[in-house]
Amino acid sequence: GKDFKEMIQQMTQIIDGPISGEVKPTTEEAKDMIREGRSIASLHPNMVVKLPTTPEGLKACHVLSKEGIKTNLTLVFSVPQALLAARAGATYVSPFIGRIDDISQIFKIYNLSTQIICASIRNAYHIIGCAKTGADIATVPYSIIEQMVKHPLTDKGLEKFKNDYIAVFG
């Protein structure tokens, strides 16, 4: 319910790095995606235009990338889609976790500069999979980060450190 541009401006105050701004899901033609993409990119230098991996999204990616606008192709479910996105000039691709290993290997073979964003993270073990397969970035919900940091042995060890400190120093 908030203004898109206002939300982006708030995000740029918090985030010092790439920020994806998605073209509307109702925008289906490349010419309209290009128009929206240019508008999104003009909001801030850190903006990345998020496009669907469709024929029209690939066309828009090609044009925007040629203009120096960073792009993120999403809804990638196969290696061929990721390759098409990379060849269209995508800065990033966002495959869903099960496809990252194959995509990463192929991108390395062809020395493609497109970065892989590990998407649709559902648990801390997905993070391990992303790291092992060479994903460049992961979009991780805060609840998963909390899971990653917690371990019962850490709590147990900290309690022992406290008790040892108190025993020695009071």
C-alpha positions as CSV (number, residue, x, y, z in Angstrom):
1,G,0.0,0.0,0.0
2,K,3.0,2.3,-0.1
3,D,4.4,4.4,-2.9
4,F,7.0,2.4,-4.9
5,K,9.4,5.3,-5.4
6,E,9.2,6.3,-1.8
7,M,9.9,2.7,-0.7
8,I,12.9,2.5,-3.1
9,Q,14.3,5.8,-1.6
10,Q,14.0,4.3,1.9
11,M,15.7,1.2,0.8
12,T,18.6,3.1,-0.7
13,Q,19.2,4.8,2.7
14,I,19.6,1.3,4.3
15,I,21.2,-0.8,1.6
16,D,24.6,0.0,0.1
17,G,24.4,-2.3,-2.8
18,P,22.2,-3.6,-5.6
19,I,18.5,-3.3,-5.2
20,S,16.1,-5.2,-7.4
21,G,13.1,-3.3,-8.7
22,E,10.7,-5.6,-10.5
23,V,8.7,-4.6,-13.6
24,K,5.0,-5.1,-13.0
25,P,3.8,-8.7,-13.5
26,T,1.1,-7.3,-15.8
27,T,3.7,-5.8,-18.1
28,E,4.0,-8.4,-20.8
29,E,5.5,-6.8,-23.9
30,A,9.3,-6.0,-24.2
31,K,8.7,-2.4,-25.2
32,D,6.7,-1.8,-22.0
33,M,9.3,-3.7,-19.9
34,I,12.0,-1.5,-21.4
35,R,10.1,1.7,-20.6
36,E,9.4,0.5,-17.0
37,G,13.0,-0.7,-16.6
38,R,14.4,2.6,-17.6
39,S,12.1,4.3,-15.1
40,I,13.2,1.9,-12.3
41,A,16.9,2.3,-13.2
42,S,16.6,6.1,-13.0
43,L,15.5,6.0,-9.4
44,H,19.0,5.3,-8.0
45,P,22.4,4.1,-9.3
46,N,22.1,0.9,-7.3
47,M,18.8,-0.2,-9.0
48,V,18.7,-3.5,-10.8
49,V,15.7,-4.1,-13.1
50,K,14.1,-7.5,-12.3
51,L,12.5,-9.1,-15.4
52,P,10.8,-12.4,-15.9
53,T,12.6,-15.1,-18.0
54,T,10.2,-15.0,-20.9
55,P,10.8,-14.3,-24.6
56,E,9.7,-10.7,-24.0
57,G,11.8,-10.4,-20.8
58,L,14.9,-11.6,-22.6
59,K,14.3,-9.0,-25.3
60,A,14.0,-6.3,-22.7
61,C,17.1,-7.6,-20.9
62,H,19.1,-7.4,-24.1
63,V,18.1,-3.7,-24.8
64,L,18.5,-2.6,-21.1
65,S,21.8,-4.3,-20.7
66,K,23.1,-2.6,-23.9
67,E,22.2,0.7,-22.3
68,G,24.2,-0.2,-19.2
69,I,21.2,-0.9,-17.0
70,K,21.8,-3.8,-14.6
71,T,19.2,-6.6,-14.9
72,N,18.1,-9.6,-12.8
73,L,16.2,-12.3,-14.6
74,T,14.0,-14.3,-12.3
75,L,11.7,-17.3,-12.5
76,V,14.7,-19.4,-13.9
77,F,13.8,-23.0,-13.6
78,S,16.2,-24.6,-16.2
79,V,19.8,-24.4,-17.4
80,P,18.7,-23.3,-20.9
81,Q,16.7,-20.3,-19.4
82,A,19.8,-19.3,-17.4
83,L,22.0,-19.5,-20.5
84,L,19.6,-17.4,-22.5
85,A,19.5,-14.8,-19.7
86,A,23.3,-14.7,-19.6
87,R,23.6,-14.4,-23.4
88,A,20.9,-11.6,-23.3
89,G,23.3,-9.7,-21.0
90,A,21.7,-10.2,-17.6
91,T,23.8,-9.0,-14.7
92,Y,22.2,-11.6,-12.5
93,V,20.0,-14.7,-12.8
94,S,17.8,-15.9,-10.0
95,P,17.4,-19.7,-10.4
96,F,15.5,-21.7,-7.9
97,I,17.8,-23.7,-5.7
98,G,17.6,-27.1,-7.4
99,R,19.1,-25.7,-10.6
100,I,22.1,-23.7,-9.3
101,D,24.7,-26.5,-9.5
102,D,24.2,-27.1,-13.2
103,I,24.0,-23.4,-14.0
104,S,27.1,-22.6,-12.0
105,Q,29.2,-25.3,-13.7
106,I,28.1,-24.2,-17.2
107,F,28.7,-20.5,-16.5
108,K,32.3,-21.4,-15.4
109,I,32.9,-23.4,-18.5
110,Y,31.8,-20.5,-20.8
111,N,33.3,-17.8,-18.5
112,L,30.0,-16.0,-18.3
113,S,30.1,-12.9,-16.1
114,T,26.4,-13.1,-15.1
115,Q,26.2,-13.6,-11.4
116,I,23.9,-16.3,-9.8
117,I,21.5,-15.3,-7.1
118,C,20.3,-18.3,-5.0
119,A,16.6,-17.8,-4.7
120,S,13.7,-19.4,-2.9
121,I,15.7,-20.2,0.2
122,R,13.5,-22.2,2.7
123,N,16.0,-23.4,5.3
124,A,19.6,-23.2,6.4
125,Y,20.6,-26.3,4.5
126,H,19.7,-24.5,1.3
127,I,22.5,-22.0,2.1
128,I,25.0,-24.8,2.3
129,G,23.8,-26.0,-1.2
130,C,24.2,-22.5,-2.6
131,A,27.7,-22.1,-1.2
132,K,28.8,-25.6,-2.5
133,T,27.5,-24.9,-6.0
134,G,29.2,-21.5,-6.2
135,A,26.2,-19.1,-6.1
136,D,27.4,-15.5,-6.0
137,I,24.5,-14.1,-3.9
138,A,21.6,-15.5,-1.9
139,T,18.3,-13.9,-1.0
140,V,17.8,-15.1,2.5
141,P,14.8,-14.4,4.7
142,Y,15.8,-13.0,8.1
143,S,14.3,-16.1,9.9
144,I,16.8,-18.3,8.0
145,I,19.7,-16.1,9.1
146,E,18.5,-16.5,12.7
147,Q,18.5,-20.3,12.1
148,M,22.0,-20.2,10.7
149,V,23.5,-18.4,13.7
150,K,21.9,-20.6,16.4
151,H,23.4,-23.8,17.5
152,P,22.9,-25.6,20.9
153,L,26.7,-26.1,21.4
154,T,27.3,-22.4,20.9
155,D,24.8,-21.7,23.7
156,K,26.3,-24.4,25.9
157,G,29.9,-23.2,25.2
158,L,29.0,-19.6,26.0
159,E,27.4,-20.7,29.3
160,K,30.6,-22.6,30.2
161,F,32.8,-19.5,29.3
162,K,30.6,-17.4,31.6
163,N,30.8,-19.9,34.5
164,D,34.6,-20.1,34.1
165,Y,35.0,-16.3,34.0
166,I,32.8,-15.9,37.1
167,A,34.8,-18.7,38.9
168,V,38.1,-16.8,38.3
169,F,37.1,-13.2,38.4
170,G,33.9,-13.2,40.4
